[in-house]
Amino acid sequence: MFQGNRRLQITAVKALIAINVLVFVLMGVSPALADFADSVFGLSGRGLAKGMIWQFVTYQFVHAGFFHLLVNMLGLWFAGNILERIFGARRFVIFYLLCGIAGGLLQVALSPGPAMVVGASGSVCGLVAAFSTMYPQMPVTALIFFVIPVRMRAMWLGIIVAGVSLFLMLTGWFGDIGNAAHLGGAIAGFGLVKYNRRRERFS
């Protein structure tokens, strides 16, 4: 029951989180269902070779575990709420998906083969990069190793996300993580903001 004029507001960020959580819960129902979802919706060279180009979008909604889901949804919540208010729901969803697609493209280009990539990390890295590009001087608190709070300007958060992703991609450390997808998403987030600013300047 709602009291007064208070309403349950459904935003794009909440809808995206709900879809991610729902997919995760459904995949947890049975191993067979999880294997099917991975093979059809996870991003892989094998799937793309069979014409499953939708995987560039659907892999963003499949997660490998609870912690993987939790970290991505927290990033989507904190960065996404700010950007959705600026872009509007429709433009925000398009922006979010484009960052994920760009991450998937870079991951596949640099790591072809049957290895599978899942998760919204590329999309979220795009949001973080966009936020840090639009508000470089805004103070933010980042959790190093998800425990240690560090105060910094937003521009440094974006630089750290892109820099760490590039370093891990080049060194091969944590090779089971889609570091190229993270970097691709961050580059897309930065590039799309710069492109939109340039277009608005000359329009």
KOLMI-887240 format. One line per field, with one value per residue: residue in three letters; residue number from 0; y, x, z of N, C-alpha, C in turn. Coordinates in nm, 3 decimals, always signed. Example, Ala and Ser with C-alpha at 12.3 -4.5 7.8 and 13.67 -1.06 7.14 Angstrom:
<pts>
type <- ALA / SER
seq <- 0 / 1
n_py <- -0.569 / -0.225
n_px <- +1.319 / +1.285
n_pz <- +0.780 / +0.708
ca_py <- -0.450 / -0.106
ca_px <- +1.230 / +1.367
ca_pz <- +0.780 / +0.714
c_py <- -0.330 / +0.003
c_px <- +1.320 / +1.290
c_pz <- +0.780 / +0.787
</pts>
This chain:
<pts>
type <- MET / PHE / GLN / GLY / ASN / ARG / ARG / LEU / GLN / ILE / THR / ALA / VAL / LYS / ALA / LEU / ILE / ALA / ILE / ASN / VAL / LEU / VAL / PHE / VAL / LEU / MET / GLY / VAL / SER / PRO / ALA / LEU / ALA / ASP / PHE / ALA / ASP / SER / VAL / PHE / GLY / LEU / SER / GLY / ARG / GLY / LEU / ALA / LYS / GLY / MET / ILE / TRP / GLN / PHE / VAL / THR / TYR / GLN / PHE / VAL / HIS / ALA / GLY / PHE / PHE / HIS / LEU / LEU / VAL / ASN / MET / LEU / GLY / LEU / TRP / PHE / ALA / GLY / ASN / ILE / LEU / GLU / ARG / ILE / PHE / GLY / ALA / ARG / ARG / PHE / VAL / ILE / PHE / TYR / LEU / LEU / CYS / GLY / ILE / ALA / GLY / GLY / LEU / LEU / GLN / VAL / ALA / LEU / SER / PRO / GLY / PRO / ALA / MET / VAL / VAL / GLY / ALA / SER / GLY / SER / VAL / CYS / GLY / LEU / VAL / ALA / ALA / PHE / SER / THR / MET / TYR / PRO / GLN / MET / PRO / VAL / THR / ALA / LEU / ILE / PHE / PHE / VAL / ILE / PRO / VAL / ARG / MET / ARG / ALA / MET / TRP / LEU / GLY / ILE / ILE / VAL / ALA / GLY / VAL / SER / LEU / PHE / LEU / MET / LEU / THR / GLY / TRP / PHE / GLY / ASP / ILE / GLY / ASN / ALA / ALA / HIS / LEU / GLY / GLY / ALA / ILE / ALA / GLY / PHE / GLY / LEU / VAL / LYS / TYR / ASN / ARG / ARG / ARG / GLU / ARG / PHE / SER
seq <- 0 / 1 / 2 / 3 / 4 / 5 / 6 / 7 / 8 / 9 / 10 / 11 / 12 / 13 / 14 / 15 / 16 / 17 / 18 / 19 / 20 / 21 / 22 / 23 / 24 / 25 / 26 / 27 / 28 / 29 / 30 / 31 / 32 / 33 / 34 / 35 / 36 / 37 / 38 / 39 / 40 / 41 / 42 / 43 / 44 / 45 / 46 / 47 / 48 / 49 / 50 / 51 / 52 / 53 / 54 / 55 / 56 / 57 / 58 / 59 / 60 / 61 / 62 / 63 / 64 / 65 / 66 / 67 / 68 / 69 / 70 / 71 / 72 / 73 / 74 / 75 / 76 / 77 / 78 / 79 / 80 / 81 / 82 / 83 / 84 / 85 / 86 / 87 / 88 / 89 / 90 / 91 / 92 / 93 / 94 / 95 / 96 / 97 / 98 / 99 / 100 / 101 / 102 / 103 / 104 / 105 / 106 / 107 / 108 / 109 / 110 / 111 / 112 / 113 / 114 / 115 / 116 / 117 / 118 / 119 / 120 / 121 / 122 / 123 / 124 / 125 / 126 / 127 / 128 / 129 / 130 / 131 / 132 / 133 / 134 / 135 / 136 / 137 / 138 / 139 / 140 / 141 / 142 / 143 / 144 / 145 / 146 / 147 / 148 / 149 / 150 / 151 / 152 / 153 / 154 / 155 / 156 / 157 / 158 / 159 / 160 / 161 / 162 / 163 / 164 / 165 / 166 / 167 / 168 / 169 / 170 / 171 / 172 / 173 / 174 / 175 / 176 / 177 / 178 / 179 / 180 / 181 / 182 / 183 / 184 / 185 / 186 / 187 / 188 / 189 / 190 / 191 / 192 / 193 / 194 / 195 / 196 / 197 / 198 / 199 / 200 / 201 / 202
n_py <- -0.119 / +0.223 / +0.533 / +0.857 / +1.063 / +0.909 / +0.700 / +0.394 / +0.415 / +0.317 / +0.288 / +0.300 / +0.200 / +0.045 / -0.141 / -0.271 / -0.385 / -0.556 / -0.735 / -0.853 / -0.979 / -1.152 / -1.322 / -1.439 / -1.577 / -1.756 / -1.906 / -2.035 / -2.229 / -2.482 / -2.685 / -2.766 / -2.575 / -2.351 / -2.415 / -2.418 / -2.148 / -2.021 / -2.115 / -2.019 / -1.748 / -1.638 / -1.476 / -1.584 / -1.697 / -1.930 / -1.934 / -1.702 / -1.780 / -1.949 / -1.779 / -1.643 / -1.356 / -1.201 / -1.239 / -1.039 / -0.856 / -1.005 / -1.131 / -0.950 / -0.975 / -1.206 / -1.377 / -1.503 / -1.574 / -1.505 / -1.296 / -1.175 / -1.078 / -0.906 / -0.704 / -0.584 / -0.491 / -0.308 / -0.115 / -0.040 / +0.070 / +0.295 / +0.459 / +0.454 / +0.568 / +0.841 / +0.903 / +0.827 / +1.021 / +1.235 / +1.161 / +1.059 / +0.790 / +0.624 / +0.697 / +0.642 / +0.359 / +0.276 / +0.379 / +0.233 / -0.033 / -0.009 / +0.038 / -0.209 / -0.371 / -0.271 / -0.346 / -0.624 / -0.663 / -0.586 / -0.774 / -1.017 / -0.969 / -0.962 / -1.194 / -1.443 / -1.746 / -2.038 / -1.953 / -1.822 / -1.523 / -1.345 / -1.121 / -0.788 / -0.617 / -0.477 / -0.294 / -0.151 / -0.047 / +0.129 / +0.313 / +0.416 / +0.535 / +0.726 / +0.885 / +0.982 / +1.130 / +1.328 / +1.454 / +1.531 / +1.650 / +1.592 / +1.482 / +1.146 / +0.834 / +0.550 / +0.197 / +0.023 / -0.297 / -0.362 / -0.302 / -0.104 / +0.232 / +0.499 / +0.834 / +1.030 / +1.223 / +1.210 / +1.177 / +1.033 / +0.789 / +0.690 / +0.677 / +0.487 / +0.258 / +0.211 / +0.195 / -0.020 / -0.229 / -0.233 / -0.295 / -0.551 / -0.687 / -0.677 / -0.806 / -1.052 / -1.138 / -1.267 / -1.401 / -1.526 / -1.339 / -1.101 / -0.881 / -0.727 / -0.669 / -0.503 / -0.286 / -0.213 / -0.134 / +0.089 / +0.260 / +0.304 / +0.436 / +0.674 / +0.772 / +0.804 / +1.006 / +1.219 / +1.241 / +1.313 / +1.560 / +1.707 / +1.703 / +1.845 / +2.091 / +2.184 / +2.189
n_px <- +0.085 / +0.056 / +0.150 / +0.018 / +0.147 / +0.349 / +0.524 / +0.615 / +0.898 / +1.007 / +1.309 / +1.555 / +1.798 / +1.722 / +1.564 / +1.752 / +1.918 / +1.732 / +1.680 / +1.933 / +1.962 / +1.742 / +1.807 / +2.036 / +1.927 / +1.754 / +1.940 / +2.055 / +1.878 / +1.911 / +2.192 / +2.191 / +2.031 / +2.188 / +2.419 / +2.311 / +2.231 / +2.478 / +2.607 / +2.443 / +2.388 / +2.618 / +2.926 / +3.124 / +3.381 / +3.314 / +3.034 / +2.977 / +3.074 / +2.876 / +2.681 / +2.555 / +2.511 / +2.377 / +2.491 / +2.669 / +2.517 / +2.363 / +2.550 / +2.610 / +2.428 / +2.463 / +2.613 / +2.900 / +2.904 / +2.793 / +2.942 / +3.059 / +2.829 / +2.735 / +2.937 / +2.929 / +2.664 / +2.660 / +2.835 / +2.685 / +2.463 / +2.562 / +2.709 / +2.535 / +2.285 / +2.337 / +2.415 / +2.187 / +2.001 / +2.105 / +2.124 / +1.871 / +1.631 / +1.611 / +1.832 / +2.031 / +2.018 / +2.084 / +2.343 / +2.469 / +2.447 / +2.593 / +2.850 / +2.901 / +2.889 / +3.106 / +3.311 / +3.286 / +3.350 / +3.622 / +3.729 / +3.678 / +3.823 / +4.086 / +4.113 / +4.041 / +3.850 / +3.725 / +3.689 / +3.483 / +3.302 / +3.140 / +2.915 / +2.856 / +3.067 / +3.218 / +3.027 / +2.974 / +3.228 / +3.237 / +3.042 / +3.165 / +3.393 / +3.268 / +3.139 / +3.364 / +3.480 / +3.294 / +3.265 / +3.529 / +3.658 / +3.507 / +3.480 / +3.520 / +3.469 / +3.655 / +3.668 / +3.941 / +4.047 / +3.798 / +3.764 / +3.930 / +3.876 / +3.932 / +3.981 / +3.936 / +3.971 / +3.725 / +3.830 / +4.064 / +3.970 / +3.859 / +4.092 / +4.238 / +4.074 / +4.083 / +4.361 / +4.445 / +4.303 / +4.421 / +4.687 / +4.660 / +4.560 / +4.776 / +4.980 / +4.874 / +4.797 / +4.556 / +4.408 / +4.167 / +3.976 / +3.783 / +3.965 / +4.018 / +3.761 / +3.678 / +3.851 / +3.776 / +3.510 / +3.550 / +3.695 / +3.500 / +3.302 / +3.437 / +3.494 / +3.235 / +3.123 / +3.296 / +3.249 / +2.975 / +2.987 / +3.140 / +2.972 / +2.751 / +2.868 / +2.912 / +2.666
n_pz <- +0.000 / -0.085 / +0.059 / +0.085 / -0.171 / -0.255 / -0.478 / -0.632 / -0.804 / -1.112 / -1.253 / -1.519 / -1.431 / -1.207 / -1.340 / -1.505 / -1.310 / -1.191 / -1.402 / -1.434 / -1.183 / -1.188 / -1.405 / -1.296 / -1.076 / -1.205 / -1.348 / -1.141 / -1.075 / -1.191 / -1.288 / -1.556 / -1.683 / -1.639 / -1.786 / -2.042 / -2.067 / -2.049 / -2.284 / -2.486 / -2.432 / -2.317 / -2.415 / -2.676 / -2.903 / -3.033 / -3.020 / -3.168 / -3.414 / -3.490 / -3.557 / -3.351 / -3.286 / -3.107 / -2.867 / -2.799 / -2.666 / -2.479 / -2.312 / -2.122 / -1.922 / -1.787 / -1.520 / -1.342 / -1.077 / -0.736 / -0.612 / -0.834 / -0.961 / -0.758 / -0.729 / -0.984 / -0.994 / -0.786 / -0.888 / -1.113 / -0.986 / -0.835 / -1.021 / -1.236 / -1.157 / -1.140 / -1.404 / -1.547 / -1.471 / -1.607 / -1.880 / -1.936 / -1.940 / -2.176 / -2.344 / -2.164 / -2.128 / -2.388 / -2.404 / -2.199 / -2.296 / -2.535 / -2.438 / -2.320 / -2.549 / -2.695 / -2.521 / -2.539 / -2.810 / -2.818 / -2.644 / -2.781 / -3.013 / -2.922 / -2.780 / -2.928 / -2.988 / -2.805 / -2.542 / -2.286 / -2.216 / -1.964 / -1.795 / -1.659 / -1.642 / -1.840 / -1.933 / -1.695 / -1.641 / -1.850 / -1.767 / -1.537 / -1.651 / -1.811 / -1.618 / -1.475 / -1.673 / -1.728 / -1.482 / -1.369 / -1.146 / -0.927 / -0.593 / -0.488 / -0.317 / -0.321 / -0.286 / -0.213 / -0.288 / -0.209 / +0.055 / +0.179 / +0.220 / -0.003 / -0.068 / -0.355 / -0.661 / -0.920 / -1.176 / -1.139 / -1.060 / -1.297 / -1.453 / -1.310 / -1.333 / -1.614 / -1.649 / -1.482 / -1.601 / -1.856 / -1.785 / -1.665 / -1.885 / -2.065 / -1.924 / -1.870 / -1.624 / -1.394 / -1.593 / -1.631 / -1.619 / -1.797 / -1.900 / -2.127 / -2.209 / -2.001 / -2.043 / -2.304 / -2.260 / -2.092 / -2.262 / -2.456 / -2.301 / -2.232 / -2.492 / -2.607 / -2.448 / -2.506 / -2.781 / -2.787 / -2.658 / -2.839 / -3.062 / -2.965 / -2.929 / -3.184 / -3.295
ca_py <- +0.000 / +0.346 / +0.636 / +0.989 / +1.068 / +0.830 / +0.596 / +0.310 / +0.465 / +0.221 / +0.355 / +0.210 / +0.133 / -0.059 / -0.245 / -0.347 / -0.466 / -0.661 / -0.835 / -0.927 / -1.065 / -1.256 / -1.418 / -1.512 / -1.669 / -1.862 / -1.993 / -2.113 / -2.331 / -2.613 / -2.678 / -2.780 / -2.445 / -2.261 / -2.450 / -2.372 / -2.001 / -1.983 / -2.145 / -1.941 / -1.605 / -1.594 / -1.434 / -1.670 / -1.709 / -2.045 / -1.892 / -1.607 / -1.856 / -2.010 / -1.672 / -1.591 / -1.221 / -1.141 / -1.258 / -0.912 / -0.790 / -1.093 / -1.168 / -0.847 / -1.007 / -1.337 / -1.363 / -1.630 / -1.604 / -1.398 / -1.181 / -1.113 / -1.003 / -0.800 / -0.594 / -0.514 / -0.422 / -0.191 / -0.015 / +0.008 / +0.150 / +0.423 / +0.541 / +0.457 / +0.659 / +0.978 / +0.919 / +0.818 / +1.151 / +1.327 / +1.114 / +1.009 / +0.644 / +0.560 / +0.720 / +0.573 / +0.216 / +0.262 / +0.406 / +0.119 / -0.149 / +0.018 / +0.017 / -0.353 / -0.425 / -0.234 / -0.434 / -0.758 / -0.662 / -0.585 / -0.903 / -1.119 / -0.938 / -0.991 / -1.330 / -1.527 / -1.886 / -2.085 / -1.898 / -1.751 / -1.401 / -1.309 / -1.018 / -0.649 / -0.537 / -0.384 / -0.189 / -0.071 / +0.030 / +0.240 / +0.412 / +0.480 / +0.621 / +0.839 / +0.971 / +1.048 / +1.226 / +1.439 / +1.523 / +1.489 / +1.706 / +1.555 / +1.388 / +1.018 / +0.740 / +0.417 / +0.092 / -0.056 / -0.436 / -0.367 / -0.288 / +0.018 / +0.351 / +0.598 / +0.952 / +1.077 / +1.288 / +1.112 / +1.151 / +0.930 / +0.660 / +0.646 / +0.643 / +0.362 / +0.148 / +0.183 / +0.157 / -0.156 / -0.322 / -0.242 / -0.365 / -0.693 / -0.744 / -0.692 / -0.900 / -1.183 / -1.172 / -1.287 / -1.427 / -1.576 / -1.221 / -1.033 / -0.748 / -0.651 / -0.620 / -0.389 / -0.174 / -0.171 / -0.060 / +0.218 / +0.342 / +0.343 / +0.536 / +0.799 / +0.819 / +0.848 / +1.136 / +1.318 / +1.258 / +1.388 / +1.698 / +1.771 / +1.722 / +1.953 / +2.216 / +2.232 / +2.182
ca_px <- +0.000 / +0.132 / +0.101 / +0.027 / +0.178 / +0.469 / +0.504 / +0.730 / +0.952 / +1.087 / +1.409 / +1.632 / +1.900 / +1.654 / +1.520 / +1.871 / +1.958 / +1.632 / +1.703 / +2.055 / +1.934 / +1.649 / +1.884 / +2.124 / +1.844 / +1.707 / +2.054 / +2.085 / +1.776 / +1.967 / +2.316 / +2.160 / +1.983 / +2.303 / +2.504 / +2.242 / +2.237 / +2.616 / +2.641 / +2.360 / +2.390 / +2.754 / +2.997 / +3.237 / +3.410 / +3.240 / +2.896 / +2.972 / +3.095 / +2.746 / +2.587 / +2.486 / +2.563 / +2.308 / +2.573 / +2.733 / +2.426 / +2.315 / +2.655 / +2.613 / +2.329 / +2.497 / +2.724 / +2.964 / +2.886 / +2.726 / +3.032 / +3.067 / +2.704 / +2.725 / +3.028 / +2.880 / +2.539 / +2.694 / +2.887 / +2.573 / +2.376 / +2.620 / +2.739 / +2.420 / +2.180 / +2.377 / +2.413 / +2.050 / +1.937 / +2.159 / +2.092 / +1.735 / +1.630 / +1.635 / +1.970 / +2.118 / +2.022 / +2.162 / +2.482 / +2.512 / +2.462 / +2.701 / +2.977 / +2.918 / +2.918 / +3.244 / +3.396 / +3.280 / +3.423 / +3.767 / +3.764 / +3.679 / +3.931 / +4.217 / +4.114 / +3.948 / +3.850 / +3.606 / +3.678 / +3.356 / +3.302 / +3.008 / +2.915 / +2.831 / +3.183 / +3.252 / +2.925 / +2.994 / +3.351 / +3.199 / +2.973 / +3.265 / +3.474 / +3.184 / +3.122 / +3.491 / +3.507 / +3.199 / +3.285 / +3.664 / +3.701 / +3.416 / +3.540 / +3.452 / +3.536 / +3.668 / +3.708 / +4.052 / +4.028 / +3.661 / +3.769 / +3.999 / +3.820 / +4.029 / +3.917 / +4.008 / +3.888 / +3.664 / +3.916 / +4.161 / +3.900 / +3.853 / +4.228 / +4.276 / +3.998 / +4.138 / +4.502 / +4.456 / +4.254 / +4.525 / +4.802 / +4.626 / +4.546 / +4.908 / +5.063 / +4.810 / +4.758 / +4.411 / +4.365 / +4.029 / +3.889 / +3.779 / +4.026 / +3.999 / +3.622 / +3.677 / +3.918 / +3.692 / +3.396 / +3.598 / +3.727 / +3.372 / +3.239 / +3.512 / +3.478 / +3.098 / +3.104 / +3.370 / +3.179 / +2.852 / +3.024 / +3.183 / +2.854 / +2.670 / +2.942 / +2.904 / +2.528
ca_pz <- +0.000 / -0.092 / +0.147 / +0.027 / -0.313 / -0.280 / -0.577 / -0.663 / -0.929 / -1.185 / -1.336 / -1.606 / -1.348 / -1.130 / -1.434 / -1.545 / -1.195 / -1.175 / -1.507 / -1.399 / -1.068 / -1.232 / -1.484 / -1.204 / -0.997 / -1.295 / -1.379 / -1.022 / -1.055 / -1.224 / -1.366 / -1.698 / -1.730 / -1.637 / -1.900 / -2.162 / -2.071 / -2.081 / -2.422 / -2.579 / -2.401 / -2.290 / -2.536 / -2.711 / -3.045 / -3.083 / -3.040 / -3.279 / -3.538 / -3.523 / -3.590 / -3.232 / -3.265 / -2.992 / -2.747 / -2.762 / -2.572 / -2.372 / -2.215 / -2.019 / -1.820 / -1.732 / -1.426 / -1.306 / -0.935 / -0.660 / -0.593 / -0.966 / -0.977 / -0.656 / -0.762 / -1.102 / -0.964 / -0.705 / -0.980 / -1.193 / -0.901 / -0.796 / -1.139 / -1.325 / -1.112 / -1.176 / -1.549 / -1.598 / -1.452 / -1.707 / -2.016 / -1.955 / -1.933 / -2.306 / -2.384 / -2.069 / -2.161 / -2.511 / -2.367 / -2.119 / -2.383 / -2.628 / -2.367 / -2.309 / -2.682 / -2.726 / -2.441 / -2.598 / -2.936 / -2.791 / -2.584 / -2.885 / -3.107 / -2.862 / -2.724 / -3.004 / -2.947 / -2.735 / -2.407 / -2.271 / -2.136 / -1.912 / -1.693 / -1.694 / -1.605 / -1.946 / -1.931 / -1.575 / -1.660 / -1.937 / -1.685 / -1.450 / -1.736 / -1.851 / -1.500 / -1.443 / -1.781 / -1.716 / -1.354 / -1.329 / -1.019 / -0.818 / -0.498 / -0.471 / -0.228 / -0.382 / -0.193 / -0.262 / -0.246 / -0.157 / +0.200 / +0.221 / +0.154 / -0.047 / -0.126 / -0.473 / -0.762 / -1.009 / -1.292 / -1.103 / -1.059 / -1.435 / -1.495 / -1.243 / -1.394 / -1.747 / -1.636 / -1.427 / -1.703 / -1.959 / -1.727 / -1.652 / -2.019 / -2.126 / -1.848 / -1.863 / -1.486 / -1.381 / -1.730 / -1.637 / -1.615 / -1.928 / -1.884 / -2.251 / -2.207 / -1.910 / -2.110 / -2.416 / -2.207 / -2.043 / -2.379 / -2.516 / -2.215 / -2.251 / -2.629 / -2.632 / -2.382 / -2.584 / -2.908 / -2.763 / -2.627 / -2.962 / -3.148 / -2.908 / -2.944 / -3.322 / -3.345
c_py <- +0.124 / +0.451 / +0.772 / +0.980 / +0.987 / +0.717 / +0.516 / +0.350 / +0.359 / +0.297 / +0.252 / +0.132 / +0.019 / -0.174 / -0.333 / -0.438 / -0.583 / -0.772 / -0.919 / -1.025 / -1.181 / -1.364 / -1.503 / -1.615 / -1.786 / -1.959 / -2.081 / -2.225 / -2.470 / -2.594 / -2.687 / -2.647 / -2.345 / -2.288 / -2.402 / -2.221 / -1.954 / -2.001 / -2.059 / -1.790 / -1.552 / -1.564 / -1.524 / -1.671 / -1.823 / -2.008 / -1.796 / -1.676 / -1.924 / -1.905 / -1.612 / -1.451 / -1.149 / -1.153 / -1.131 / -0.832 / -0.880 / -1.130 / -1.071 / -0.877 / -1.143 / -1.321 / -1.499 / -1.668 / -1.484 / -1.276 / -1.104 / -1.025 / -0.884 / -0.679 / -0.514 / -0.436 / -0.300 / -0.079 / +0.045 / +0.102 / +0.289 / +0.513 / +0.558 / +0.555 / +0.803 / +0.999 / +0.909 / +0.951 / +1.251 / +1.289 / +1.094 / +0.858 / +0.579 / +0.576 / +0.649 / +0.425 / +0.191 / +0.280 / +0.286 / -0.002 / -0.130 / -0.003 / -0.132 / -0.417 / -0.394 / -0.321 / -0.573 / -0.766 / -0.666 / -0.718 / -1.012 / -1.097 / -0.978 / -1.131 / -1.419 / -1.672 / -1.920 / -2.027 / -1.811 / -1.630 / -1.374 / -1.194 / -0.878 / -0.559 / -0.436 / -0.267 / -0.095 / +0.011 / +0.148 / +0.350 / +0.488 / +0.577 / +0.745 / +0.937 / +1.050 / +1.150 / +1.348 / +1.522 / +1.490 / +1.537 / +1.666 / +1.456 / +1.262 / +0.933 / +0.603 / +0.319 / +0.006 / -0.196 / -0.454 / -0.351 / -0.150 / +0.139 / +0.453 / +0.712 / +1.002 / +1.155 / +1.185 / +1.078 / +1.040 / +0.793 / +0.604 / +0.602 / +0.509 / +0.243 / +0.111 / +0.133 / +0.016 / -0.259 / -0.342 / -0.322 / -0.515 / -0.761 / -0.770 / -0.796 / -1.041 / -1.225 / -1.178 / -1.308 / -1.480 / -1.463 / -1.152 / -0.893 / -0.663 / -0.594 / -0.499 / -0.266 / -0.122 / -0.091 / +0.079 / +0.312 / +0.392 / +0.451 / +0.672 / +0.857 / +0.871 / +0.983 / +1.245 / +1.346 / +1.342 / +1.534 / +1.774 / +1.798 / +1.836 / +2.088 / +2.275 / +2.225 / +2.319
c_px <- +0.089 / +0.069 / +0.120 / +0.050 / +0.302 / +0.437 / +0.633 / +0.781 / +1.043 / +1.181 / +1.480 / +1.735 / +1.836 / +1.610 / +1.638 / +1.919 / +1.862 / +1.651 / +1.825 / +2.032 / +1.843 / +1.722 / +1.973 / +2.045 / +1.798 / +1.820 / +2.091 / +1.985 / +1.832 / +2.095 / +2.290 / +2.115 / +2.097 / +2.395 / +2.442 / +2.253 / +2.378 / +2.646 / +2.564 / +2.375 / +2.527 / +2.827 / +3.117 / +3.258 / +3.334 / +3.095 / +2.882 / +2.990 / +2.966 / +2.640 / +2.513 / +2.535 / +2.493 / +2.391 / +2.645 / +2.647 / +2.397 / +2.422 / +2.662 / +2.518 / +2.352 / +2.619 / +2.772 / +2.945 / +2.826 / +2.814 / +3.048 / +2.946 / +2.699 / +2.811 / +2.975 / +2.753 / +2.563 / +2.749 / +2.778 / +2.485 / +2.435 / +2.650 / +2.615 / +2.313 / +2.210 / +2.364 / +2.272 / +1.977 / +1.983 / +2.114 / +1.943 / +1.742 / +1.670 / +1.781 / +2.068 / +2.130 / +2.103 / +2.310 / +2.542 / +2.540 / +2.576 / +2.838 / +3.005 / +2.952 / +3.062 / +3.343 / +3.400 / +3.359 / +3.574 / +3.812 / +3.775 / +3.794 / +4.067 / +4.226 / +4.016 / +3.954 / +3.728 / +3.589 / +3.554 / +3.372 / +3.159 / +3.024 / +2.898 / +2.950 / +3.221 / +3.155 / +2.947 / +3.122 / +3.326 / +3.129 / +3.071 / +3.350 / +3.395 / +3.167 / +3.249 / +3.529 / +3.418 / +3.221 / +3.423 / +3.709 / +3.613 / +3.484 / +3.456 / +3.533 / +3.536 / +3.715 / +3.817 / +4.042 / +3.893 / +3.655 / +3.820 / +3.940 / +3.929 / +3.955 / +4.000 / +3.913 / +3.841 / +3.753 / +4.016 / +4.097 / +3.891 / +3.988 / +4.271 / +4.204 / +4.057 / +4.281 / +4.520 / +4.411 / +4.359 / +4.645 / +4.776 / +4.613 / +4.683 / +4.994 / +5.004 / +4.774 / +4.605 / +4.349 / +4.224 / +3.926 / +3.896 / +3.834 / +4.012 / +3.858 / +3.610 / +3.736 / +3.834 / +3.571 / +3.436 / +3.630 / +3.599 / +3.304 / +3.304 / +3.486 / +3.338 / +3.069 / +3.174 / +3.300 / +3.052 / +2.880 / +3.064 / +3.064 / +2.767 / +2.736 / +2.924 / +2.762 / +2.460
c_pz <- +0.000 / -0.003 / +0.080 / -0.123 / -0.347 / -0.378 / -0.592 / -0.801 / -0.992 / -1.277 / -1.422 / -1.526 / -1.269 / -1.220 / -1.477 / -1.432 / -1.177 / -1.279 / -1.475 / -1.285 / -1.107 / -1.313 / -1.394 / -1.124 / -1.084 / -1.330 / -1.261 / -0.996 / -1.083 / -1.304 / -1.516 / -1.757 / -1.737 / -1.755 / -2.030 / -2.177 / -2.107 / -2.229 / -2.521 / -2.557 / -2.362 / -2.419 / -2.560 / -2.861 / -3.108 / -3.112 / -3.157 / -3.413 / -3.584 / -3.554 / -3.473 / -3.198 / -3.150 / -2.864 / -2.704 / -2.665 / -2.453 / -2.270 / -2.100 / -1.903 / -1.755 / -1.641 / -1.375 / -1.160 / -0.863 / -0.644 / -0.723 / -0.990 / -0.883 / -0.692 / -0.881 / -1.073 / -0.874 / -0.794 / -1.066 / -1.111 / -0.876 / -0.916 / -1.226 / -1.286 / -1.151 / -1.326 / -1.607 / -1.582 / -1.558 / -1.847 / -2.040 / -1.968 / -2.066 / -2.349 / -2.291 / -2.102 / -2.287 / -2.483 / -2.294 / -2.207 / -2.483 / -2.564 / -2.352 / -2.442 / -2.721 / -2.648 / -2.497 / -2.727 / -2.913 / -2.732 / -2.690 / -2.982 / -3.053 / -2.805 / -2.799 / -2.956 / -2.864 / -2.595 / -2.398 / -2.180 / -2.092 / -1.814 / -1.747 / -1.667 / -1.712 / -1.949 / -1.813 / -1.585 / -1.753 / -1.860 / -1.597 / -1.531 / -1.779 / -1.736 / -1.471 / -1.550 / -1.769 / -1.591 / -1.298 / -1.191 / -0.900 / -0.723 / -0.483 / -0.375 / -0.294 / -0.275 / -0.256 / -0.202 / -0.177 / -0.005 / +0.240 / +0.148 / +0.121 / -0.116 / -0.243 / -0.562 / -0.862 / -1.128 / -1.263 / -1.097 / -1.201 / -1.487 / -1.436 / -1.307 / -1.529 / -1.737 / -1.584 / -1.529 / -1.812 / -1.908 / -1.717 / -1.787 / -2.081 / -2.055 / -1.845 / -1.723 / -1.479 / -1.518 / -1.742 / -1.628 / -1.751 / -1.919 / -2.010 / -2.259 / -2.115 / -1.977 / -2.226 / -2.371 / -2.160 / -2.159 / -2.446 / -2.433 / -2.231 / -2.390 / -2.659 / -2.568 / -2.462 / -2.717 / -2.891 / -2.733 / -2.753 / -3.055 / -3.097 / -2.928 / -3.084 / -3.379 / -3.338
</pts>
